[in-house]
């Protein structure tokens, strides 16, 4: 029988594999002709266009991607082809030179604590003032632990309650303390992503809100918190009130089982928190693995979503109008290539902000 620790580790390994390219793709990249000069020239053009857009963005808006170690971004973010391993280790320095990539997600902290040495290495690659969004650990965010591959409504001995669900002590030891010790200068919002549970194991709304209220009341100071729901039944005015009481934000998420960001903003107003966070992960109704295979190697937009883009622009412009900083993180599975989606969103935000602030619009 798997222990709770080994079960968590197995789940983490399976989750981490979602971000890796198949080995054959890496072999092809290693044996391909050297196209570095063309890629470097392409990146020069990308940076020039991005810089023009960046100068017109609403104040306080930070755009970025959910992670950064994708070889398919050569010529878009990176000047040459590199392996997943090399990009994960040292790619942040080049990533942060992109005029529109002014934040990034550190998703790995969801699966296991990030060692102090890794935080220090990231910090050495980043310019002053560059803020990262880190995920609180799954070991604290999951209501239950389930054996890999089980449906959300599964039951039996393979599903066990998590005794550390929203435990402040566990969160502080696994995430807050290392973050504040080794990465404080670059610590942006901490994302409290609540994994989907399903009706068979879902905590009733009042109990969930009580637990969330207690966590936010006692959470370590010096950090900003944003809650990402993946259970739409929790998206209620009562939930919004818990966030408001503690100055926490709602992460307006683009996710398979949640309404679009605009509908979420109708329940949790953008202006009720001291910052805004948007996370574009996966189109509602879609499957993660299927879109990963369809969109790889993530070098172009495959399926643009104008409705989603318009809602993100509205949220970010509303935040800017209220003097609230906003963070937008994009996953490759949103439209096919997160840095290209970032550029499209930035161009739309720039136009919308100019219209909103033009003299005749006042």
Secondary structure, DSSP 8 states (H G I E B T S, - for coil): ---HHHHHHHHHHHHHHTTS--HHHHHHHHHS---HHHHHHHHHHHHHHHHHHHTTS-TTEEEEES----GGGBTTTBSS---HHHHHHHTHHHHTTSTT--EEEEGGGGTS---HHHHHHHHHHS-TT-EEEEE--HHHH-SEEE-TT--TT--STTEEE-TTTT-HHHHIIIIIHHHHHH-GGGEEEEEEE-----TTT---HHHHHHHHHHHHHHS-TT--EEEE-S-GGG-SHHHHHHHHHHT-EEEEEE-TTS--HHHHHHHS-GGGSSEEEEEE-S-TT--HHHHHHHHTT--S-SS--HHHHHHHHHHHHHHHHTT-EEEEEE-HHHHS-HHHHHHHHHHHHHHHHHHHHSGGG-
